[in-house]
């Protein structure tokens, strides 16, 4: 499996299909709250995880007030517990570092808080509701250069 930066509208549509399956159909997020002004190739960097030719995970990130914000991280139910979450977060971190960003944050679902802790993220807020789902603000300081976890 590989994580790739989305560069075409067709690939972005694949990401939207995954987000619809996970956030709208599975978790009940209202469709009008799932998609926003950052769902373009110009306003955020988006990634896809590919299993062979099949898109199975996605996320996006953008720079907000000088720090990276990781958003819309999701994996199809059929491909969870296979290490794809690690792959996604590491790819987002790599993209941020390449842009000179070393402070990143995300709004993690409470049920995924332990997963993010294992990746070095610290919880920095009380629980808050976002799209009807409990979340916490999490932050991490990244190194100044990207180090591939497999080397």
N, C-alpha and C positions, 0 to 999 in steps of 0.2 A: 504494500500500500504506500502511496505517496501523497503528499500535500502539495498542491500547486496553487500559484497565484492566478486568480481569475482575470482574464484579459479580454474576453468576448461577451457580448450580450447573451449568447446561447449558453455559455457556462454559468453566467449569473442567473439565468432562468433555472438551471439545474439546482443552484443553491436555494433559490426561492421555493422550489418543489420540496426540498428536504426540510426547510423551515416550516412549510405548510404542514407536512406530515407530522413533524415533531411538536411545534409550538401551537398550531391552530387545531389540528385534528386530535392529537394525543393529549396535549396539556390544556386545551380550551382557551388559548389566547384569542381575543377578538381579532379578526383579520385586519380591521382598520387600525389596530394598535401594533400589529406585527411589522408592517412595512412603513418606511418613513423616508425622509429626504436624504438619508445617507445610503439608500439602496441604489446607488449608481456607481459606475466605475470611476467617476470623477470625485466623489465625496468621501469614499472610504476604500480601503484595500480589502478585497474579499478573497477567501481561499476555498478550495474544494479538496476533499480527500477522495482519492480514486482507488477502488478495489478492482484491479484490471481496468475495464472501461467504465465501470459503474460508479457514479457519484454517491458516496455514503455518509459524508460529513461535510460541514461547512462552518465558517465563522467570518467575521469581519473585524477590522480594527481601524481606528482613526486617531488623529492627534487632537486632543482637547486640552487647551490651556497648557501646552508644552509637555503633556504626558500622554502616553498611549492608553487608549481605552479599548479593551477587547470586548466584543459584543456578539450576540446571536450564535454562540457556540452550541452546535448540536450534531447529533449522530443518529442515523436511522436505528430504530429498535433492533433490527436484525443484525446490526454490526457493533453493538455495545459490548463492553468487557473484552475488547480485542486490542486495547492499547491505542485506539484512535484518538481518544481525548488527549493523551500525552502528545501524540503527533501534531494535533491541532495547536495546542498551546505552545509547543516548541517552535512551530512554524511562525506563529504570530510573534513570539519573542524574537525570532531571527529577523523578521521583517522590521520590527521596531528598532532593533539594534542597528540594522543597516541604515536606518534613517537618523541615527544619532539619539534615539530615545532610550533612556535607561530607567525611567520611572513609569510603571504601568499599573493599571487598575482594571477591575471588572466588577460587575454585579453578579455574584455567583448565587445560584439557587441553593438554599439551605441544604437540600438533600445532596448537593455536590461539594459542600464546603470541605469535607475531609479530603476529597480528591485534590482540590486546589492547595490545601495545606501540604500535601505530599510533594507538590511541585514548588514549594517555597513561598506561597502566597500567605499573607497574614490578614486575618479578619480585622477590619477597621471600623465597624459600625454595629449597631444593634440591628435586629431583623427589621426589614421594611417590606412592604408589599409592592410588587411590580407586575403588572398584567395579571393580578389575582394570585400570584405565586410568591411565597416568602423568599427573600433574597438578603444577602449581606454584601457590603462593600469590601473588596479585598484588594490588597496592594502588594507589589513586589519591586525590588530594586534589581535591575538587570546589570550584567557586566557590560563594559564598554565595547567589547568585541564578542562576536558570536563564536561559541565553542560547540561544535557538533557533539551531541551526547554519545554518538556511536564511536567517536575516535578516542 
